[in-house]
Amino acid sequence: MSASLKESLQLQLLEMEMVFSMFPNQGEVKLEDVNALTNIKRYLEGTREALPPNIEFVISLQIEEPKVTIDLQVTMPHSYPYVALQLFARSSELDRQQQLLLNQGLTSYIGTFDPGELCVCAAIQWLQDNSASYFLNRKLVCEPSTQAKPVKNTFLRMWIYSHHIYQQDLRKKILEVGKRLDVTGFCMTGKPGIICVEGFKDHCEEFWHTIRYPSWKHISCKHAESVETEGDGKDLRLFHSFEELLLEAHGDYGLRNDYHMNLGQFLEFLKKHKREHVFQILFGIESKSSES
């Protein structure tokens, strides 16, 4: 264990103590893995060899005026606070546009912190102090300024890996979320399961958080591509819609739904979209052409 990793994990445990002291009531802080903090302590003590998963949790914030609830979803990468914290705030009382604006404001604020600074508690305070205006103005229609300058947006493409994607309900949810948001890409079902989602950063992050929560654990974003754009991002897209990708499968290994996808076909699919290099990122092996 490197000294920098040890320091990062120690700081994360310290910040979690502060979070629990701020929200002592049961249910206010929900850990994705209830053993996450214990496993990190064991890792730091040397009684656990494997690096534990990231700390992930949701905080339910009660805003007084107006009386609404904001769920703040937090992921602490292993090297946080020396790398960026992953945050996403959502509320059923906000429409999608206002929710995106709220997260843009939160992300912009957190971006002012220097590497090494803890910022979960600061993010909570910012939401408590600044979120009211997003709710109060959610029904107002803003007239565009005739002198408005082009707005720069971040176009993002995420390559997501899952051990498998079988369940019909989950597949339906992924497609519904992809079509509801302004994103394109695909979902390859089977074993392994691969999802590619592309679009504006806020839309992709909302997609990512929506499909993961509350209980999808064996899933990770293996690779992300981003670029700044002033346009609608249409020329940057590899795909025209968000669809399910169906490839040939190999056997069932004695289980009705335990089928392995034809990775040779998947490689050819990536080549067609000029993303052959992603194959090695996803699977950790050199790409080879599929056999005829």
HELIX and SHEET records of a PDB file:
HELIX    1   1 ALA A    3  MET A   22  1                                  20    
HELIX    2   2 ALA A   36  GLU A   45  1                                  10    
HELIX    3   3 ARG A   96  ILE A  110  1                                  15    
HELIX    4   4 VAL A  120  ASN A  130  1                                  11    
HELIX    5   5 ALA A  132  LEU A  136  1                                   5    
HELIX    6   6 GLN A  168  ARG A  180  1                                  13    
HELIX    7   7 LYS A  201  ARG A  212  1                                  12    
HELIX    8   8 LYS A  234  LEU A  236  5                                   3    
HELIX    9   9 LEU A  263  LYS A  272  1                                  10    
HELIX   10  10 HIS A  277  PHE A  283  1                                   7    
SHEET    1   A 4 VAL A  29  LEU A  31  0                                        
SHEET    2   A 4 ILE A  55  ILE A  63 -1                                        
SHEET    3   A 4 VAL A  68  MET A  76 -1                                        
SHEET    4   A 4 GLN A  86  ARG A  90 -1                                        
SHEET    1   B 5 ILE A 219  THR A 229  0                                        
SHEET    2   B 5 ASN A 153  SER A 162 -1                                        
SHEET    3   B 5 GLY A 193  PHE A 200 -1                                        
SHEET    4   B 5 THR A 184  MET A 188 -1                                        
SHEET    5   B 5 PHE A 242  LEU A 245  1                                        
SHEET    1   C 2 ALA A 249  HIS A 250  0                                        
SHEET    2   C 2 HIS A 260  MET A 261 -1                                        
END                                                                             
